[in-house]
Amino acid sequence: MTLPALGWQGLVVLATFGISLLIATYCTYAERVIAAFLQDRVGPDRAGPFGLLQPLADAVKLFTKEEFFPAGANRALFVFGPCLAMVTALMSSAVIPFGNFLQFGDTIIHLQGIEINVGMLYVFGIVSLGVYGIMIGGWASNNKFSLLGAIRAASQNISYELAMGLALIAVLMMSGTLSLREITLQQSVAGEWHFWNIAKQPLGFLIFIVCAFAETNRTPFDLPECETELIGGYHTEYSSMKMGLYLFAEYINVFVASAVMSVLYFGGFNFPFQYELRDWLVSSRGLELVTAQNIITILGLVGLFAKIFGFIFFFMWVRWTLPRFRYDQLMRLGWTILIPLAIFNIMLTGGLITFGIIK
Amino acid sequence: MESLSKRAKVLTKKPMTLAERAYLPAIFQGLSITMQHFFRAATKKQVTIRYPEETRPFSPVFRGLHVLKRDEAGRERCTACGLCAVACPAEAITMVAGERKKGEENLYREEKYAVSYEINMLRCIFCGLCEEACPKAAVYLQADKMAPPRFERDEFIYGKDRLVEPVTPDNRSKRGIQLTPEQADKLRSQLA
């Protein structure tokens, strides 16, 4: 890789980082507005036009709140918990291919933080690490409710990671690669939407999205932080920006989960008729192939973010619709329904591949 | 065991159907209900009143902040008879009476007037008995003004500077003016 290309790649990494933070910031606002609309209310509309400066006001509030350390808490781990949650949440967005590539002269910029051939494993590894942030924070608080929330988070994440991984295996059987970029490009055959994995893996997607809800600790699986039973769960004792980091990490996780689902099942940065559009730009508009490809890439980037925002909306929509599962229901759903279903899905996919129905 | 009342209801615990056990139909039903509310909130007018910009209309018989009225010539009507203070169940009204001097006929209608007239808005229960008691039609509770919140207790003791209505008629409250028959009918229909 040449030096300028390396510089561009660094910019892409920084942009990914910034976009993750920005989206998480505005998720707090979106969550409140969507919650309000679903409940026939108005929502935040005081700070700025339509309340758009509300996240800023929240940040100022969180930064100026008292830094509270509970008696008997392990101070170092108490600070380390939210840091770890935040760092792991931010790290996982690095391998998401947000767009194809932009070409200026000889410089080719891939719109992806880092391209590694085990991208999917990397995401899974980092997401699994994320539970340590919750675990450590809950344990270091020296509070029974926090500890209960942390233990719930750990067991829940382990249970649902299994089903999630098994659902993913069916996709990997078709793609034959762990690279998210490769998986995206494979879904772009002729640019048709029915080559997206959702058409081949509807059951797998259903399992995956249910597990994604559990992995990000969102309602109906928000048992680690259920307000009614555990008064906030693992972040009961947290105040100020440490609390803010936990909340932020949750929204970044939602963003990453949405991005991963868009890439794995909804074609990533592909959109219908992209090649037809490119050819039309070249033939009818007289653009160079490179320019046309750049336009397609940017449109694909916008399309991917539209898909991601759709999923984020769905996450919030579900949160304000469904009540929380009971703990035993959660475990029963995970172990006795989702995992057998995922295994069945693997066998089904295997059979279909063997008989050449899908590939 | 025989039931004590006839209201006992026999419950049958039916096993759930497959659709019910699969959660998903019920989930989609719930999602569609919340989505209807989403679009209703986005398109129709919400019931929320955004307070500082919008205010709820007061009832026409609302009893708010007091006012000391002037007559048609702009003279203070109050003659400091003290009937309002006597009528007041909360003992919120105090006044000091004084004699009108020569040359003050354009300021005070009667020969005796209130040198000071104070109402403690923290004591006042806004019952309107002072309004009923006043023989000179001088004190009224306005239908469109409230005693606003303040930081100091002293500031709730309203003196004549804040009670007597301004000389310019435009700023005067609507209350205390003789209603025309049409206005009276309208008010009656609103109250009914």
Interface residues (C-beta under 8 A of the other chain):
Chain A: I34 A36 F37 L38 Q39 D40 R41 V42 D45 W317 V318 W320 T321 L322
Chain B: I27 G30 L31 I33 T34 M35 H37 F38 R40 A41 A42 Q46 V47 T48 R50
